[in-house]
């Protein structure tokens, strides 16, 4: 994400500010949801549902702003190829929406297969995280999901090894989902 921000600063400053705002919102949302999930094993709708709108507006706005700054896209520098802008805007915008849908569906299937293993709050959060990761690319969606399960698994093993938990212990998975997404956004090259 940091590499992407550097590229955006040079290519389209408005897109840079929109993505930076999306990252700031992600950080605040992640901290709030982590604290609540650890304390209460709950991911409140009053935080998760508005996050869809905020992420969608900021990330799609960044894509639109970037497209409008490309010469020949019909934007201020270009003057006239709206079909080029539609092609440029189409793929990243669809990837943001598809990332959210695919990750939501993946977690929904996990919930359907084994309901005690996954809360529905995790399913709802997955859609938001899929939008953020989808903005960066499909490799980020995969890496963020993998990292979430890896971190959650390592935490579970640590709890078992320290005898602070059993195989029946419930752990909040939201923090691991958020940490996995953050790790993918920070570490995986854009």
C-alpha positions as CSV (number, residue, x, y, z in Angstrom):
1,X,0.0,0.0,0.0
2,X,2.9,2.4,0.8
3,X,4.3,1.8,-2.7
4,X,0.9,2.5,-4.2
5,X,0.6,5.7,-2.2
6,X,4.0,6.9,-3.5
7,X,2.9,6.2,-7.1
8,X,-0.4,8.0,-6.5
9,X,1.3,11.0,-5.1
10,X,3.1,11.5,-8.4
11,X,0.3,10.5,-10.7
12,X,-2.8,11.9,-9.1
13,X,-2.7,13.8,-5.8
14,X,-6.5,13.6,-5.3
15,X,-6.3,9.8,-5.5
16,X,-3.5,9.8,-3.0
17,X,-5.5,11.8,-0.5
18,X,-8.5,9.5,-1.0
19,X,-6.5,6.3,-0.5
20,X,-4.7,7.9,2.5
21,X,-8.2,8.7,4.0
22,X,-9.2,5.1,3.3
23,X,-6.1,3.8,5.1
24,X,-6.7,6.1,8.1
25,X,-10.3,4.9,8.3
26,X,-9.1,1.3,8.1
27,X,-6.7,1.9,11.0
28,X,-9.4,3.5,13.2
29,X,-11.9,0.8,12.3
30,X,-9.4,-2.0,13.0
31,X,-8.5,-0.7,16.4
32,X,-12.1,-0.2,17.5
33,X,-13.2,-3.6,16.2
34,X,-10.2,-5.4,17.7
35,X,-10.9,-4.0,21.2
36,X,-14.6,-4.8,21.0
37,X,-14.1,-8.3,19.6
38,X,-11.4,-9.2,22.2
39,X,-13.6,-8.0,25.0
40,X,-17.1,-9.1,23.9
41,X,-16.6,-11.5,20.9
42,X,-18.7,-9.2,18.8
43,X,-18.2,-7.2,15.6
44,X,-20.9,-4.5,15.8
45,X,-23.0,-3.7,12.8
46,X,-22.9,0.0,13.7
47,X,-19.2,-0.1,12.8
48,X,-19.0,-2.8,10.1
49,X,-21.9,-1.7,7.9
50,X,-20.9,2.0,7.5
51,X,-17.4,0.7,6.6
52,X,-18.7,-0.7,3.4
53,X,-19.9,2.7,2.3
54,X,-16.7,4.5,3.5
55,X,-14.4,2.0,1.8
56,X,-16.5,2.0,-1.3
57,X,-16.7,5.8,-1.7
58,X,-13.0,6.4,-0.9
59,X,-11.5,3.6,-2.9
60,X,-13.8,4.0,-5.9
61,X,-13.3,7.7,-5.7
62,X,-9.5,7.1,-5.8
63,X,-9.9,5.0,-8.9
64,X,-12.1,7.5,-10.6
65,X,-9.7,10.4,-9.7
66,X,-6.8,8.4,-11.1
67,X,-8.6,7.7,-14.3
68,X,-9.6,11.3,-14.8
69,X,-5.9,12.4,-14.4
70,X,-4.7,10.1,-17.2
71,X,-4.1,12.0,-20.4
72,X,-6.7,11.1,-23.1
73,X,-9.3,9.9,-20.6
74,X,-11.5,12.9,-20.9
75,X,-10.2,14.4,-17.8
76,X,-8.6,17.9,-17.4
77,X,-5.3,16.9,-19.1
78,X,-6.9,14.7,-21.7
79,X,-9.8,15.9,-23.6
80,X,-11.4,13.1,-25.2
81,X,-11.4,9.4,-24.9
82,X,-14.2,8.4,-22.6
83,X,-13.9,4.8,-23.7
84,X,-10.3,4.6,-22.5
85,X,-11.4,6.0,-19.2
86,X,-14.2,3.4,-19.0
87,X,-11.7,0.6,-19.6
88,X,-9.2,2.0,-17.0
89,X,-11.9,2.6,-14.5
90,X,-13.7,-0.7,-15.1
91,X,-11.1,-3.2,-14.0
92,X,-9.9,-1.7,-10.7
93,X,-13.5,-0.7,-9.7
94,X,-14.8,-4.2,-10.4
95,X,-11.9,-5.7,-8.5
96,X,-12.8,-3.7,-5.4
97,X,-16.4,-4.8,-5.6
98,X,-15.5,-8.4,-6.6
99,X,-12.9,-8.6,-3.8
100,X,-15.5,-7.7,-1.3
101,X,-18.0,-10.2,-2.7
102,X,-15.6,-13.1,-3.0
103,X,-14.2,-12.7,0.5
104,X,-17.7,-12.3,1.9
105,X,-18.8,-15.5,0.1
106,X,-15.7,-17.4,1.2
107,X,-16.4,-16.6,4.9
108,X,-20.1,-17.3,4.4
109,X,-19.3,-20.8,3.1
110,X,-17.0,-21.4,6.1
111,X,-19.8,-20.2,8.4
112,X,-22.3,-22.5,6.6
113,X,-20.1,-25.5,6.9
114,X,-19.2,-25.1,10.5
115,X,-21.3,-22.5,12.3
116,X,-19.6,-22.7,15.8
117,X,-16.2,-22.0,14.1
118,X,-17.1,-18.6,12.6
119,X,-19.4,-15.9,13.7
120,X,-21.5,-13.9,11.3
121,X,-19.7,-10.7,12.3
122,X,-16.6,-12.2,10.7
123,X,-18.5,-12.9,7.5
124,X,-19.7,-9.2,7.4
125,X,-16.2,-7.9,8.1
126,X,-14.8,-10.1,5.4
127,X,-16.6,-8.1,2.7
128,X,-15.1,-4.8,3.9
129,X,-11.6,-6.3,4.0
130,X,-12.1,-7.8,0.6
131,X,-12.8,-4.3,-0.8
132,X,-9.6,-2.9,0.7
133,X,-7.5,-5.9,-0.5
134,X,-9.3,-6.0,-3.9
135,X,-8.2,-2.4,-4.5
136,X,-4.6,-3.6,-4.4
137,X,-5.1,-6.9,-6.3
138,X,-6.1,-10.5,-6.1
139,X,-2.7,-11.5,-4.6
140,X,-3.5,-9.2,-1.7
141,X,-6.9,-10.8,-1.2
142,X,-5.3,-14.2,-1.0
143,X,-2.4,-13.1,1.1
144,X,-4.6,-11.2,3.6
145,X,-6.9,-14.2,4.0
146,X,-4.0,-16.6,4.4
147,X,-2.3,-14.4,6.9
148,X,-5.5,-14.2,9.0
149,X,-5.8,-17.9,9.3
150,X,-2.0,-18.3,9.9
151,X,-2.1,-15.7,12.7
152,X,-5.2,-17.2,14.2
153,X,-3.8,-20.7,14.1
154,X,-0.5,-19.6,15.7
155,X,-2.4,-17.8,18.5
156,X,-4.5,-20.9,19.1
157,X,-1.3,-23.1,19.2
158,X,0.2,-20.7,21.7
159,X,-2.9,-20.8,23.9
160,X,-2.9,-24.6,23.8
161,X,0.9,-24.8,24.5
162,X,0.6,-22.4,27.5
163,X,-2.5,-24.3,28.8
164,X,-4.5,-21.1,28.7
165,X,-7.0,-22.6,26.3
166,X,-8.4,-25.9,25.1
167,X,-9.6,-27.2,21.8
168,X,-13.0,-26.0,22.7
169,X,-11.9,-22.4,23.5
170,X,-13.5,-19.7,21.5
171,X,-11.1,-17.0,20.2
172,X,-12.2,-13.8,18.5
173,X,-11.2,-14.1,14.9
174,X,-11.9,-10.5,13.8
175,X,-8.5,-9.2,15.1
176,X,-6.7,-11.8,13.1
177,X,-8.7,-10.9,10.0
178,X,-7.8,-7.3,10.4
179,X,-4.1,-8.0,11.2
180,X,-3.9,-10.3,8.1
181,X,-5.4,-7.6,5.9
182,X,-3.1,-5.0,7.3
183,X,-0.1,-7.2,6.9
184,X,-1.0,-7.9,3.2
185,X,-1.5,-4.2,2.6
186,X,1.8,-3.3,4.2
187,X,4.1,-6.2,3.0
188,X,2.8,-7.6,-0.3
189,X,4.1,-5.4,-3.2
190,X,1.4,-3.5,-5.1
